[in-house]
Amino acid sequence: MEVDIRFTARPGSTVPAYQTPGAAGADICACLDERVTIGPGERRLVPTGISVEIPEGFEIQVRPRSGLALKHGITVLNSPGTIDSDYRGEIGIVLYNSGESEFVVETGDRIAQIVCAPVARAAFAASDSLSDTNRGAGGYGSTGKR
Protein backbone atom coordinates (compact mmCIF):
# COMPACT_ATOMS: atom_id res chain seq x y z
CA MET A 1 0.00 0.00 0.00
CA GLU A 2 1.28 3.48 -0.80
CA VAL A 3 0.08 6.61 1.03
CA ASP A 4 0.69 10.08 -0.39
CA ILE A 5 2.39 12.33 2.17
CA ARG A 6 2.74 15.99 1.22
CA PHE A 7 5.63 17.80 2.87
CA THR A 8 7.44 21.10 3.12
CA ALA A 9 11.17 21.34 3.67
CA ARG A 10 13.44 24.03 5.11
CA PRO A 11 16.63 24.81 3.20
CA GLY A 12 19.32 22.29 4.14
CA SER A 13 16.85 19.52 5.00
CA THR A 14 16.82 16.05 3.46
CA VAL A 15 13.70 14.35 2.12
CA PRO A 16 12.91 11.19 4.13
CA ALA A 17 13.98 8.15 2.10
CA TYR A 18 13.77 4.38 2.16
CA GLN A 19 17.26 2.88 1.97
CA THR A 20 16.21 -0.49 0.49
CA PRO A 21 13.16 -1.77 -1.42
CA GLY A 22 12.05 -3.84 1.59
CA ALA A 23 12.49 -1.12 4.23
CA ALA A 24 9.40 -0.41 6.36
CA GLY A 25 10.82 2.84 7.68
CA ALA A 26 12.11 5.86 5.79
CA ASP A 27 15.20 7.45 7.31
CA ILE A 28 14.77 11.05 8.47
CA CYS A 29 17.74 13.37 8.87
CA ALA A 30 18.82 16.19 11.14
CA CYS A 31 18.60 19.76 9.83
CA LEU A 32 20.64 21.98 12.15
CA ASP A 33 21.99 25.52 12.36
CA GLU A 34 24.99 24.07 14.21
CA ARG A 35 26.02 20.58 15.33
CA VAL A 36 24.39 19.12 18.44
CA THR A 37 26.34 17.17 21.04
CA ILE A 38 24.41 14.74 23.24
CA GLY A 39 26.29 13.68 26.35
CA PRO A 40 25.79 10.35 28.13
CA GLY A 41 22.41 10.37 29.88
CA GLU A 42 21.27 13.48 28.00
CA ARG A 43 18.40 14.03 25.59
CA ARG A 44 17.97 16.63 22.85
CA LEU A 45 15.20 17.65 20.50
CA VAL A 46 16.78 17.48 17.04
CA PRO A 47 14.99 19.35 14.22
CA THR A 48 14.56 17.78 10.78
CA GLY A 49 13.39 20.74 8.69
CA ILE A 50 10.48 18.61 7.45
CA SER A 51 6.75 19.24 8.02
CA VAL A 52 4.17 16.78 6.74
CA GLU A 53 0.50 16.54 5.81
CA ILE A 54 -0.64 13.04 6.77
CA PRO A 55 -4.02 11.87 5.46
CA GLU A 56 -6.73 11.39 8.08
CA GLY A 57 -6.82 7.77 9.24
CA PHE A 58 -3.02 7.51 9.28
CA GLU A 59 -0.13 8.45 11.56
CA ILE A 60 3.61 8.53 11.22
CA GLN A 61 5.50 6.58 13.88
CA VAL A 62 9.01 7.73 14.78
CA ARG A 63 11.37 4.90 15.66
CA PRO A 64 15.07 4.53 16.52
CA ARG A 65 17.65 3.40 14.00
CA SER A 66 19.05 0.05 15.11
CA GLY A 67 22.62 0.85 14.10
CA LEU A 68 22.69 4.02 16.23
CA ALA A 69 21.25 2.09 19.16
CA LEU A 70 23.76 -0.76 18.94
CA LYS A 71 26.89 1.22 18.07
CA HIS A 72 26.33 4.39 20.10
CA GLY A 73 23.46 3.84 22.55
CA ILE A 74 21.34 6.46 20.75
CA THR A 75 17.59 5.91 20.78
CA VAL A 76 14.37 7.83 20.26
CA LEU A 77 13.22 8.56 23.80
CA ASN A 78 9.45 8.43 23.26
CA SER A 79 9.59 5.47 20.93
CA PRO A 80 7.50 4.98 19.03
CA GLY A 81 6.64 8.65 18.79
CA THR A 82 3.45 9.56 16.96
CA ILE A 83 2.91 12.34 14.46
CA ASP A 84 -0.85 12.88 14.20
CA SER A 85 -2.62 13.63 10.93
CA ASP A 86 -3.62 17.11 12.11
CA TYR A 87 -0.08 18.24 13.10
CA ARG A 88 1.55 20.61 10.61
CA GLY A 89 4.69 21.73 12.47
CA GLU A 90 8.27 20.69 11.91
CA ILE A 91 9.14 17.14 12.92
CA GLY A 92 11.52 17.08 15.85
CA ILE A 93 13.19 13.89 17.04
CA VAL A 94 13.89 13.39 20.77
CA LEU A 95 17.22 11.58 20.85
CA TYR A 96 18.57 10.05 24.05
CA ASN A 97 22.15 8.97 24.62
CA SER A 98 22.26 5.84 26.78
CA GLY A 99 25.88 5.25 25.78
CA GLU A 100 29.11 6.11 27.58
CA SER A 101 30.46 8.70 25.11
CA GLU A 102 29.28 12.00 23.69
CA PHE A 103 27.42 11.69 20.39
CA VAL A 104 27.59 14.45 17.78
CA VAL A 105 24.73 15.08 15.35
CA GLU A 106 25.29 17.09 12.18
CA THR A 107 22.98 18.22 9.38
CA GLY A 108 22.25 15.32 7.04
CA ASP A 109 22.81 12.61 9.65
CA ARG A 110 20.13 9.92 9.54
CA ILE A 111 18.79 10.08 13.11
CA ALA A 112 15.54 8.09 13.11
CA GLN A 113 13.15 6.26 10.88
CA ILE A 114 9.52 7.05 10.19
CA VAL A 115 6.76 4.55 9.42
CA CYS A 116 3.36 5.48 8.00
CA ALA A 117 0.64 3.38 9.65
CA PRO A 118 -3.17 3.22 9.63
CA VAL A 119 -4.97 4.30 12.78
CA ALA A 120 -8.02 2.64 14.31
CA ARG A 121 -9.96 4.92 16.64
CA ALA A 122 -11.49 3.35 19.75
CA ALA A 123 -15.07 3.89 20.85
CA PHE A 124 -14.74 3.85 24.67
CA ALA A 125 -17.79 2.48 26.50
CA ALA A 126 -18.16 2.64 30.28
CA SER A 127 -19.12 -0.62 31.99
CA ASP A 128 -19.75 -1.90 35.52
CA SER A 129 -17.59 -4.99 34.86
CA LEU A 130 -15.14 -6.54 32.41
CA SER A 131 -14.94 -10.10 31.06
CA ASP A 132 -12.72 -12.61 32.88
CA THR A 133 -9.45 -13.90 31.37
CA ASN A 134 -6.71 -16.26 32.58
CA ARG A 135 -4.42 -13.30 33.19
CA GLY A 136 -7.05 -11.15 34.87
CA ALA A 137 -5.61 -8.02 36.46
CA GLY A 138 -2.08 -9.42 36.62
CA GLY A 139 0.33 -6.63 35.75
CA TYR A 140 3.98 -6.30 34.79
CA GLY A 141 5.72 -9.65 34.85
CA SER A 142 2.59 -11.56 35.80
CA THR A 143 3.01 -14.08 32.96
CA GLY A 144 6.51 -15.07 34.09
CA LYS A 145 9.85 -15.19 32.30
CA ARG A 146 9.43 -18.51 30.43
URVENNOR-V835530 format. One record per residue. RES is the residue in one small letter. SS is DSSP state (H for helix, E for strand, C for the rest). PHI is phi in radians with two decimals (* if undefined). D_CENTER is the distance of its C-alpha to the mean C-alpha in Angstrom with 2 decimals. Layout:
RES/SS/PHI/D_CENTER  RES/SS/PHI/D_CENTER
This chain:
m/C/*/20.30  e/C/-2.08/19.33  v/C/-2.05/17.86  d/C/-1.36/18.87  i/C/-2.07/16.32  r/E/-1.39/18.31  f/E/-2.59/17.04  t/E/-2.06/18.70  a/E/-2.41/18.44  r/C/-1.26/19.96  p/C/-0.98/22.46  g/C/1.61/21.14  s/C/-1.46/17.68  t/C/-2.08/16.72  v/C/-1.15/15.97  p/C/-0.96/12.86  a/E/-2.55/14.66  y/C/-1.41/14.94  q/C/-1.51/16.81  t/C/-2.46/18.87  p/C/-1.06/20.28  g/C/-1.67/18.76  a/C/-1.20/15.12  a/C/-1.45/12.75  g/C/-1.93/9.85  a/E/-1.65/10.78  d/E/-1.22/10.41  i/E/-2.10/9.76  c/E/-1.95/12.22  a/C/-1.26/13.40  c/C/-2.35/16.22  l/C/-2.09/18.39  d/C/-1.38/21.93  e/C/-2.65/22.46  r/C/-1.01/20.81  v/E/-2.03/18.76  t/E/-1.89/19.80  i/E/-1.97/17.84  g/C/-1.36/20.45  p/C/-0.95/20.33  g/C/1.36/18.99  e/C/-1.79/17.61  r/E/-2.26/14.36  r/E/-2.51/13.91  l/E/-1.54/12.14  v/E/-1.88/12.08  p/E/-1.28/12.87  t/E/-1.99/12.33  g/E/1.35/15.37  i/E/-1.97/13.86  s/E/-2.10/14.28  v/E/-2.23/14.05  e/E/-2.08/16.27  i/C/-1.64/14.81  p/C/-1.06/17.76  e/C/-1.01/18.55  g/C/1.66/17.80  f/E/-2.31/14.35  e/E/-2.40/10.76  i/E/-1.99/7.76  q/E/-1.68/4.83  v/E/-1.79/1.44  r/E/-2.27/3.43  p/C/-1.19/6.39  r/C/-1.65/9.41  s/H/-1.09/12.26  g/H/-1.12/14.89  l/H/-1.14/13.63  a/H/-1.14/13.33  l/H/-1.22/16.79  k/H/-1.40/18.61  h/H/-2.26/17.53  g/C/1.28/15.79  i/E/-1.66/12.70  t/E/-2.40/9.45  v/E/-1.56/6.33  l/C/-1.11/8.54  n/C/-1.77/7.20  s/C/-1.50/5.38  p/C/-1.39/4.59  g/E/-1.35/4.10  t/E/-2.10/6.46  i/E/-1.87/8.25  d/C/-1.33/11.77  s/C/-1.17/14.49  d/C/-1.71/16.65  y/C/-1.52/14.54  r/C/-2.13/16.09  g/C/-1.42/15.20  e/E/-1.16/13.61  i/E/-1.32/9.87  g/E/-2.04/9.47  i/E/-1.94/7.12  v/E/-1.52/8.45  l/E/-1.66/9.74  y/E/-2.19/12.20  n/E/-1.77/15.22  s/C/-1.66/16.68  g/C/-1.44/19.11  e/C/-1.84/22.69  s/C/-2.20/22.74  e/C/-1.07/21.50  f/E/-2.19/18.73  v/E/-1.81/19.24  v/E/-1.96/16.79  e/C/-2.18/18.64  t/C/-0.93/18.23  g/C/1.63/17.27  d/C/-1.18/15.45  r/E/-1.36/12.57  i/E/-1.92/9.92  a/E/-2.82/6.65  q/E/-2.21/6.49  i/E/-2.10/5.96  v/E/-2.20/7.95  c/E/-1.48/10.49  a/E/-2.44/11.90  p/E/-1.21/15.04  v/C/-2.10/15.36  a/C/-1.78/18.46  r/C/-1.65/19.79  a/C/-1.47/21.87  a/C/-1.89/25.43  f/C/-1.35/26.12  a/C/-2.25/29.79  a/C/-1.17/31.61  s/C/-2.55/33.90  d/C/-1.42/36.52  s/C/-2.68/35.43  l/C/-2.15/32.93  s/C/-1.18/33.87  d/C/-1.45/34.60  t/C/-2.39/32.68  n/C/-1.07/33.43  r/C/-1.31/30.57  g/C/1.09/31.46  a/C/-1.65/29.95  g/C/-1.03/29.23  g/C/-1.72/26.10  y/C/-0.93/24.09  g/C/1.38/25.92  s/C/-1.21/28.52  t/C/-1.65/28.41  g/C/1.49/29.27  k/C/-1.64/28.14  r/C/-2.16/29.97
